[in-house]
């Protein structure tokens, strides 16, 4: 039996290659509420169904979601965390599945919820063996497993679980998700996404800069770079990996050649190593190296990447000057707005690239469930002549629709140029006009409180 056919929306499916990574995306990228709805629906199907693999960034609510599903399943739930002390004891794996079979026999079915499954040695092969046995014996057990590392979950599942799993990604939170979960105004949520990012666990710390930075460092950056990537991928030079991330996070929405990155590193690394590390950072949901939009693969590979940090919290936490203000530092603020817009599109499952033919440039070229768009992100005043790159691109590629995401006061400039516009805040809340965004669904636990990050 082959792998399950993906559903049309909001599925991301593409394959493209550049110098930095080969991206093959074949998964749902959803927000918290949508993940809960999809998993609840699949767990209501006859068991045993396909294994549900839930990947995503750190601290976006994966553990909370499993605990919520456990609450819904009641006595049928069997929850286990691979990072718990019990998981290190001999016989943990055997006891887990014996308990699951006992629950299935007594309750009619069981729902096994495995948190941080990628921390278990040989998890994919072991899970394959259990799933095959459950299917042969027709034991009604559903399985949901989470992992913070997209790289390892994807690699292990492709090697051992072909045809046996469906993969879902719980993405970074959108502005719409923050607004609904924390009962704040939409514009305030969009501003917050730009200035401080969208990690739900950091929201309550937003007025204490020192605690907010410490949370990002200790709960997100150190585990992701210092544990997940180092433990699950071949990283011969961990210090160089950290430096590549620091350079990327200090260059939000900038086109940066590998040679320029190399020149900013304290430790000199080969260009191939730098490209490999950029790919690992993307798999860890930290940084995306966007390729140039080009018809030929050779031109795409030869072009430098556009670096987008996938949550502005990481940009803000590492910048020595602190948070960017539109009035005090308009250039830096503008770069952060563009980075947030491009990250929002990437996190929503769109294929995102850029276009440049000197002296013309387009900030973002989007393809996916939102449609085909060429987008310029502008902050402050601009002239109609500044849209020359956008107009030239859509002239050459008429299947793309032009769009300017700008300040509300500047939309008249786009109208004079005959280009549709939206505010960048509206874009962060829902994407291009008429697009179905994962952030559109309401987010929260049944109690009305936002989920704990996990």
N, C-alpha and C positions, 0 to 999 in steps of 0.2 A: 504494500500500500504506500503510495507516494505521500509527500507532505500535503497538509490541507491547503486548499485553494484560498487565497486571501480574499477578504470581503472588500468591496469597493471603497467605502468611506468609514472612518478617516484613515485608511491604510496608506502607509508609505511603502512604495516598492520601486527601487531603482538600483542600477549598478553603474558606477562610473569610477574611473581611476585617474589619479593625478600623481604627482611626485610624492605626496604626503601620506596617502592611504588609498586603499581600495575599499569603497563603501558599498556594501550590499545590504540594503534595508528591506526586510520582509516582515514587518511587524506593525501592530497598532501602536500609535503614540497617542496616549489619552491623558486626560486630567484625572484627578482623584475620583470624582463622582462617576465619570464614564467608566473607569476601571472597575469600580464597585458594581456598576450596572452590568457590564459585560461578564464579569466573573460570576455574579449572582445568577445570571441567565444560563451560563454554561454549567454551573454546578447543579442546576435544576434538571439538566438532561440526564438520561439513563447512565448509570455508572457500570463499569469504569469507562470514563471518557478519556480524551487525550489529556496528557499532562499540561497544565497551564504554567508557563514560565513567565514570571513577572520581573522584569529588569527595570533599571532606572537609576538616576542620580542618588547620591546619599541625601538623607534628610528631606525627602519629599512625601513620606507617609506610607511606605511599603509595609512596615511592621504594623502600623495602626490599621491598615487595610486588612491584613491577615487576621488581626485580633477581632476586627469587626465581623469578618466572615465567620470566625469561630463563634462569636456570639449569636449570629444568625443560625448557624448549624446546631447550636445547643449541644446535646449529648452525643451527637454524631461527629463532633469535631475532635480531631487529634492534632494538637499544635506542638511543634518542636522547633527550637532555635539551634542552628548549627554552631553558634558562637557561645552557647551556654556551657556551664561546667559539665552538665550531664552528657553533652555530646562528645566529650573527651574520654569518657569511661568506656572500657571494653564492653562490647555487646550492645551499644546504643542503637545501632542500625537494626539489629535483629529484634530488640525489644520494641522499637517503634512500630515495625510492621506486624508483629504479633498482636500488639494492642489494637492496631487498625483493623485486623481481621476479627478480633474479639468484638470490637464496637460494631463492625458491619454485621456480624452474626446476631448481635443482640438488638441492634437498632434498625436493621434493615439496610443500612448503608453507612459508610464512613467518609469523612472529608479530612484528608491529611494535609496540613498546612505547614510547609517546611520553610523556615526563615533563614536567609543567608546560606542557601544550599551550596554555593560555590566554595565555601570554606571546608567542606567535607572532601577528603582525598578520594579521587575517582568517583565523584558523585554521579556523573552522567552514566557510566557503565553500570554502577550499582542500581540506579533508578531504572535503567532499561530492564535489568533482570527482574526487578520487583514488578514493574508494569506488565512485562510479558507473562509473568506467573499469574498476576491478577486477571489478565484477559483470558488465559487458558482455563483457569478455574472459575471464571465468571463471578469473581468476588466483587461486590458493588462498592468500590473505593474510588473516590475522586482525589486528585493530587494537585495542589497549587504550591509552587516553589518560587521563592524570590532570590534575587542576587543583585548586589550593587554594581558589579562589573559586567557591562554589556559584552566585553571581549570574551571573558571566560564562560559566561552563560551561553553565548552564541557558539563559541568554539566547541564546548563540550556537548551541547545539544546537537550540533550538526554531525559530530563524529559518531555519537552513540544512540541518539534518540530520533533519528530520521523517521518521519511518518508517525511519531508517537506524541508530538507536542505541538502546542500553539504558543506563540510568543507575544507578549504585550509589554509595552514600555510605558511606565508611569513617568511622564515628562516633568521638567521644571514647571513650576506653577506660573500661570499667566496672570495678567493684571485683573482680568475678569474673575478668576478664581480667588484671588486675594480679596477683591471687593466683596464678593458674596460670603466668603468664609469669615471675614473679620468685620463685616457690616460697616465698611468705609465707603466713601464716595468713589465712583469710577475714576474721576480725574485724579483724586488723591492716590488711588491704587496705581495708576499709570505712572505718576510722578515717582512713587515709591519704587517701582520696578526699575526705573532709570537710575535713581540715586543710590538705592540700597539693595536692589535685587528682590528676589521673590521666595526665599526660603521661609516656609511657614514658622519654623522653630525660632527664627531670628526676629520675627515680627515684634514680639513683646519686648525685645531688647533694643529696639530702634532708637530710643531716646537716651541710651547709655552707650556711647561709641566704643568705650574700652571693652565692655562686656560683649557687645555685638561683634567686634573684631575677634575676641577670644573664642567666641562660639564658632565663628566661621573657620578659624584656624584649627581648633581642637576637634570639632565635630564633623567637619567636611574636608578641609584641605589635607590635614595630616593623615586621616584614615584613607582617603582616596589615593593620594600620591605616595604616602609612606607605607601603606599596607596593601591596598587592593591591587594597584598596578605592579608594585614590586613583587608581590607574592604570586601573581597570576600570569605574568608575561616576562619575556626575556629582557631584562634591563641590566646591562652590564655596568652602566655608569649612572647610579641613582642621582648623584649630585648634578649631573648634566641634565637629567630629566627635569629636576626642579628648576634649573635655570631656564630651560626651554619654556616651561610653563610661565615663569615670571616674565620673560620677554613677551610671550603671547598676551598675557593679561595686561601688560603695560602698553599694548598696541591695539586697543579695541577698534574693530572695523577698519583696520589699516591693511593695505596691500604691502606685504613685506617679503622680500626674497629670502631664500634659505641662506644665501651668502651674507645678507645683512643680519639675520638672526645669529649666524655664526660669529660675526664680528662683535656682537654684544655679549657673548658668553665669556665667563671667566675661564672656563675650561674649553679648549678648542675641541670640537667634535666634527667627525666626518659629516658631509651633507646627507649621506644616506642614513646615518644615525639620527640626525635632527629630524629628518622626514619621518622616520619610524616612530620617534617619540611624539611627534605631532599626531600621528595616527592613534597612538595609545591614549593620548589626552582626549581625543574625540570619542574613543570607545568608552572612556570613563565619564563622559557627559560634562567635560570641563571646557574644552576649546574645540571649535570646528575650523578646519582649514578649508575655506571655500575655494573651489576651482574657478577658473575663468570660463565664461560661457563661450564655447567655440565649437564649430562644426566638426573639426578634425581632432582625433585623440592626441596627435602629436603636438598640435598647438596648445591643447589644454594642459598636457604634461609639461610643456616648456614654460608656461606662465607661472609667476609667483602666486602664492595663496593669499587670500584675504582672511585675516585672523579674526574670528568672532568668539569672544568668551560667552559661554552659553548661559551664564547668569551674572548679571551686573554686580551682584554682591561680591563676586571674586575680584572684579576690577576695582571696586571701591575699597575693599579690605586691603589690597596690596598697594594702593596709590599713596605715596608719601605725603601728599597734600590733603588727603582725606576726601570727603565728599565733594562732588562738583556742583557749583551753583551756576545757573543760567546767566546771572548778572555779573558775578565775580569772576567767572572763568568761562566765557561763552564758547570758546573753541573746544575745550575739554568736555563741556556739557553737550555740545553738539555731537561729538564723537560717541559719547555714552548713549545718546538718544538713538543714533544710527545702530550702534551695537545691539541695543535692546530690541529694536525692530527686527533686525536680521536674526537674532537669537530666537525671538518669538516665532518667526516663520520656520526656522529649523526645528525647534521643539514641537511645533504643530505637525511635523511630518512632511513639510514641503521640501522639494529639492531646491537648494539655494546656491546661486553662483553670482558672479559679477561680470561686468563687461568693460573692457577698456581698449580703445584704439586711439592712441595719443593724437590730439589732446582731449579726446572725448571719453566719457566714462559714465557708467550707470551703476548706482550703488548696489542694486540687487536685481537678479533675474530669478523669478520664482516659477516653478512648475509643480503641479500636484493637485490635490483635491480642491484647492482654492482657485484653480485655473492657471493660466499663463500670464504673468505680469512682469513688466519692467518698472522698477520703482526707484525714485529719487527721494531721499530723506533729507529735509532741509529744516534748519532751526534759524530763527531770526529772519531778517529781510533778505531777499534775493531778487535777481533780475530774470527776465524771461530768457535772456541769452544764456543763463546758467543751465537751462534745460535743453541745450543743444545736443548733448550726448543722448539724452532720453529720446528726443524726437528722431535723431538719426538711427538709433537702434531699432525703434518700432517701424521706421521706414524700411530698413533692411529685413526685419523679421516681423511681418505684419500680423502673425498669429498672437503676438504678445500685446497686451493692453497696457498703455502707459498710466502711471499713477504717481502723484506727488504727495508724500506724507510730510506735512509742515505744520507750523504754528497756525492757529486759527486766523490771525491777523494777516497772514501772508497768502491765504488761499486765493485772493483776488489776482495775484500775480500769475498763478497757474491758470486761472480762468482766462486771463488775457492771452496766454499762449495756447489756449484751446486744449489744455491737458486736464483730465479729471484729477480731483484732489480730495484728500481727507486729512484730518489732523493726525499727528503722530500718536496722540493719546488714543484716538479712536482706533488707530491701527493696532496698538498694543492691546486694546480691549477686544477686538474682534477680527483683525486682519483686514484685507481689502474689502471694499463695499460689496455686500452680498455673499461674502465667504462664510462657510460654516466652520467656526473655530472650536477646538476642543475646550477653550475657556468659556464657551457660552453656557455650558451646563453648570447648574448650581453645585457648590462644593460644600461639604460639611458632613459631620456625623449625624445620626438621627437626633441627638440631643441638641443640635444646632451649633455646637462648638466645632471649630476647625480640628482636623485630625492632628494628633501628635506626629511630629516628623519621625521618620524611621528609615 
